[in-house]
Amino acid sequence: MDEHRYRWGGLAWLLTLQFFVVEAIAALQYGSYSYSVDVISDLGTATSPAAGLMNASFIAQGVLIAAGALLLGPGLAGLGGRLARVLLVASGAGVLAVGLFPSDGNATAHQVGATVHFVAGAVGLIALAYAARPRSEGLGTTLAVLGLIGVVGTVFFGSAVFLSLGEGGMERVAGYVQPIGLAIAGVALWRQKDDWLALTKADGTPTRRQLREDARLARAQQAVERDAALEAAASRRDQQPVPSRATDDADAEADDDFDPEDPWAPRRRKD
């Protein structure tokens, strides 16, 4: 995949963190806003002094999520990569609808958009985890855990099970994992692009670092082949026939009957 796609796709997902900054500004201007009691959508209603800023953040969030998925999607192989691209684009469209249709305006469109954003975003992180696991086990595990937290938070929030977190707190469990996970994935994929570039020169020839890496891999392959050869030799040795006990007993009896002073005694067999 072209290096520019890694750069811009990773940057798009990293910029999804803008949501937290704008949310904090809008909450401060709101006055008596509570992260535990009040839902996120309240910051985009007419009662919020920063409604325009918050809704613009929702719209930007949708564009950034979808853009990152489209740019980085071709670099994520397998079924997980294809599913992640579709789900994250859907999630971006959902939060875009949240910004275009505030909850005190078109409530139905707002609710549908929020639901799609939460569900597709959480499941999309899990799909992204499977797509990223071949590149990095740690990245895949982190995204899978965040995705599972998002799924559980979405189910609890939709079922009005808020525990001690409150309605706003449980909604944030469902929604916060996505920008966090995407920012981590964007930076990781961006850095992997830089690692690949560090292994090649401008003309495409390998650098000294790449040559050392190739030599290390060659030594490792030789060690594997040597171990396989030793195991094969040991297996052949174990499969050689073992002299039977009857043969050993017959040889022993022949040795017992041998008498060097008896000319009629059977002669000892020479090995």
C-alpha positions as CSV (number, residue, x, y, z in Angstrom):
1,M,0.0,0.0,0.0
2,D,1.2,3.5,-0.8
3,E,3.0,5.2,2.1
4,H,0.8,8.3,1.8
5,R,-2.3,6.2,2.7
6,Y,-0.6,5.1,5.9
7,R,0.3,8.6,6.8
8,W,-3.1,10.2,6.1
9,G,-5.1,7.3,7.3
10,G,-3.2,7.1,10.6
11,L,-3.5,10.9,11.0
12,A,-7.2,10.8,10.4
13,W,-7.7,8.2,13.2
14,L,-5.4,10.0,15.5
15,L,-7.4,13.2,15.1
16,T,-10.6,11.4,16.3
17,L,-9.2,12.4,19.8
18,Q,-10.5,15.9,19.0
19,F,-13.8,14.7,20.3
20,F,-12.5,14.7,23.9
21,V,-11.2,18.2,23.6
22,V,-14.4,19.6,22.1
23,E,-16.6,17.7,24.6
24,A,-14.6,19.2,27.5
25,I,-15.0,22.7,26.1
26,A,-18.7,22.3,25.5
27,A,-19.2,20.8,29.0
28,L,-17.5,23.7,30.6
29,Q,-19.6,26.2,28.8
30,Y,-22.8,24.2,29.7
31,G,-22.3,25.1,33.3
32,S,-24.0,22.4,35.4
33,Y,-23.1,19.5,33.1
34,S,-22.4,16.1,34.6
35,Y,-20.5,13.4,32.8
36,S,-22.2,10.8,34.9
37,V,-25.8,12.0,34.7
38,D,-26.0,13.8,31.4
39,V,-25.7,12.1,28.0
40,I,-23.2,13.3,25.3
41,S,-26.0,14.4,23.0
42,D,-27.2,17.1,25.5
43,L,-24.1,19.1,24.5
44,G,-25.4,19.4,20.9
45,T,-29.0,20.6,21.8
46,A,-30.3,24.1,21.8
47,T,-29.8,24.3,25.6
48,S,-26.0,24.0,25.2
49,P,-24.1,27.2,24.6
50,A,-21.6,25.3,22.5
51,A,-24.1,23.3,20.5
52,G,-22.7,24.4,17.1
53,L,-19.1,23.4,18.2
54,M,-20.3,20.0,19.5
55,N,-22.3,19.1,16.4
56,A,-19.4,20.2,14.2
57,S,-17.2,17.8,16.3
58,F,-19.7,15.0,15.7
59,I,-19.6,15.6,11.9
60,A,-15.8,15.8,11.8
61,Q,-15.6,12.6,13.9
62,G,-17.7,10.8,11.3
63,V,-15.5,12.0,8.4
64,L,-12.3,11.1,10.2
65,I,-13.4,7.6,11.1
66,A,-14.6,6.8,7.6
67,A,-11.6,8.4,5.9
68,G,-9.2,6.5,8.1
69,A,-11.0,3.2,7.4
70,L,-11.0,3.8,3.6
71,L,-7.4,4.8,3.5
72,L,-6.0,2.1,5.8
73,G,-8.4,-0.7,4.8
74,P,-6.4,-2.0,1.8
75,G,-3.4,-2.5,4.2
76,L,-5.5,-4.8,6.5
77,A,-5.7,-8.2,4.9
78,G,-8.2,-10.9,5.4
79,L,-11.8,-11.1,6.4
80,G,-11.2,-9.0,9.5
81,G,-9.8,-6.1,7.4
82,R,-12.7,-6.1,5.0
83,L,-15.3,-6.3,7.9
84,A,-13.4,-3.5,9.8
85,R,-13.6,-1.2,6.8
86,V,-17.3,-1.7,6.3
87,L,-18.2,-1.4,9.9
88,L,-16.1,1.6,10.6
89,V,-17.4,3.4,7.6
90,A,-20.9,2.7,8.9
91,S,-19.9,3.9,12.4
92,G,-18.6,7.1,10.9
93,A,-21.9,7.6,9.0
94,G,-23.7,7.1,12.3
95,V,-21.9,9.8,14.2
96,L,-22.2,12.1,11.2
97,A,-26.0,11.7,11.5
98,V,-25.7,12.5,15.2
99,G,-24.2,15.8,14.4
100,L,-26.6,16.6,11.5
101,F,-29.7,15.7,13.5
102,P,-29.5,16.9,17.2
103,S,-31.6,15.0,19.7
104,D,-34.0,17.9,20.2
105,G,-34.5,18.2,16.4
106,N,-35.0,14.9,14.5
107,A,-34.9,12.5,17.5
108,T,-35.4,9.4,15.4
109,A,-32.6,10.0,13.0
110,H,-30.4,11.0,15.9
111,Q,-31.2,7.8,17.8
112,V,-30.6,5.6,14.7
113,G,-27.3,7.3,14.0
114,A,-26.1,6.9,17.6
115,T,-27.1,3.2,17.7
116,V,-25.3,2.5,14.4
117,H,-22.2,4.4,15.7
118,F,-22.0,2.5,18.9
119,V,-22.7,-1.0,17.6
120,A,-20.7,-0.8,14.4
121,G,-17.9,1.0,16.1
122,A,-17.5,-1.6,18.9
123,V,-17.8,-4.6,16.5
124,G,-15.5,-2.8,14.0
125,L,-12.8,-2.6,16.7
126,I,-13.0,-6.4,17.2
127,A,-12.7,-6.9,13.4
128,L,-9.8,-4.5,13.3
129,A,-8.1,-6.5,16.1
130,Y,-8.2,-9.6,13.9
131,A,-6.9,-7.7,10.9
132,A,-4.1,-6.1,12.9
133,R,-3.0,-9.2,14.9
134,P,-0.7,-10.6,12.2
135,R,1.2,-7.3,12.3
136,S,1.2,-6.9,16.1
137,E,-0.1,-9.3,18.7
138,G,-0.2,-6.5,21.3
139,L,-2.1,-4.1,19.0
140,G,-4.6,-6.9,18.2
141,T,-5.2,-7.7,21.8
142,T,-5.6,-4.1,22.8
143,L,-8.2,-3.5,20.1
144,A,-10.1,-6.7,21.0
145,V,-10.3,-5.7,24.6
146,L,-11.5,-2.2,23.7
147,G,-14.1,-3.6,21.3
148,L,-15.5,-6.0,23.9
149,I,-15.8,-3.2,26.4
150,G,-17.6,-1.2,23.8
151,V,-20.0,-4.1,23.1
152,V,-20.8,-4.6,26.8
153,G,-21.2,-0.8,27.3
154,T,-23.6,-0.6,24.3
155,V,-25.7,-3.5,25.5
156,F,-25.9,-2.1,29.1
157,F,-26.7,1.4,27.8
158,G,-29.4,0.2,25.4
159,S,-30.9,-1.9,28.2
160,A,-30.9,1.0,30.7
161,V,-28.5,-0.9,33.0
162,F,-26.3,1.9,34.2
163,L,-24.9,0.4,37.4
164,S,-23.2,3.0,39.5
165,L,-21.9,4.9,36.4
166,G,-25.2,6.7,35.6
167,E,-26.7,7.1,32.2
168,G,-24.0,9.4,30.9
169,G,-21.2,7.3,32.4
170,M,-22.4,4.1,30.7
171,E,-22.9,5.9,27.4
172,R,-19.3,7.0,27.6
173,V,-18.1,3.4,28.3
174,A,-19.8,2.5,25.0
175,G,-18.6,5.5,23.0
176,Y,-15.1,6.4,24.3
177,V,-13.4,3.1,23.3
178,Q,-13.7,3.9,19.6
179,P,-11.6,7.1,19.4
180,I,-9.1,5.6,21.8
181,G,-8.8,2.4,19.8
182,L,-8.6,4.1,16.5
183,A,-6.0,6.6,17.7
184,I,-3.8,3.7,18.9
185,A,-4.3,1.7,15.7
186,G,-3.6,4.8,13.5
187,V,-0.3,5.5,15.3
188,A,0.7,1.9,15.2
189,L,0.0,1.5,11.5
190,W,1.7,4.8,10.8
191,R,4.8,3.7,12.6
192,Q,4.9,0.4,10.8
193,K,5.0,2.3,7.6
194,D,8.0,4.2,8.9
195,D,9.7,0.9,9.9
196,W,9.2,-0.4,6.4
197,L,10.7,2.8,4.8
198,A,13.7,2.5,7.2
199,L,14.5,-0.9,5.6
200,T,14.8,0.4,2.0
201,K,16.7,3.2,0.3
202,A,15.2,5.7,-2.1
203,D,16.2,3.4,-5.1
204,G,14.5,0.4,-3.5
205,T,17.7,-1.4,-2.6
206,P,18.0,-2.8,1.0
207,T,19.8,-0.8,3.7
208,R,22.4,-2.2,6.0
209,R,19.7,-2.7,8.6
210,Q,17.7,-4.8,6.1
211,L,20.7,-6.8,5.3
212,R,21.4,-7.6,9.0
213,E,17.7,-8.6,9.4
214,D,18.0,-10.9,6.3
215,A,21.1,-12.5,7.7
216,R,19.5,-13.0,11.1
217,L,16.5,-14.7,9.4
218,A,18.8,-16.9,7.3
219,R,20.6,-18.0,10.5
220,A,17.3,-18.8,12.1
221,Q,16.2,-20.8,9.1
222,Q,19.5,-22.8,9.1
223,A,19.0,-23.6,12.8
224,V,15.5,-24.9,12.1
225,E,16.8,-27.1,9.2
226,R,19.7,-28.4,11.4
227,D,17.3,-29.4,14.2
228,A,15.0,-31.1,11.7
229,A,17.9,-33.1,10.3
230,L,19.0,-34.2,13.7
231,E,15.5,-35.2,14.6
232,A,15.3,-37.2,11.4
233,A,18.6,-39.0,12.1
234,A,17.5,-39.8,15.6
235,S,14.2,-41.2,14.3
236,R,16.0,-43.5,11.8
237,R,18.3,-44.7,14.5
238,D,15.3,-45.6,16.8
239,Q,13.7,-47.5,13.9
240,Q,16.7,-49.9,13.4
241,P,15.9,-53.6,14.3
242,V,16.9,-54.7,17.8
243,P,18.4,-58.2,18.1
244,S,15.9,-60.6,19.5
245,R,16.4,-62.3,22.9
246,A,16.3,-65.7,21.3
247,T,19.4,-64.8,19.1
248,D,21.2,-63.5,22.2
249,D,20.4,-66.7,24.1
250,A,21.6,-68.9,21.3
251,D,24.9,-67.0,21.1
252,A,25.3,-67.3,24.8
253,E,24.8,-71.1,24.7
254,A,27.3,-71.4,21.9
255,D,29.9,-69.6,23.9
256,D,29.2,-71.8,26.9
257,D,29.7,-75.0,24.9
258,F,33.1,-73.9,23.5
259,D,36.1,-75.7,25.0
260,P,39.4,-74.8,23.4
261,E,41.0,-78.2,24.6
262,D,38.2,-80.3,23.1
263,P,38.8,-80.9,19.4
264,W,35.2,-82.0,18.8
265,A,33.7,-78.9,20.5
266,P,31.9,-76.4,18.2
267,R,34.1,-73.6,17.1
268,R,33.4,-70.1,18.3
269,R,31.9,-67.9,15.7
270,K,33.9,-64.8,14.9
271,D,32.0,-61.6,14.7
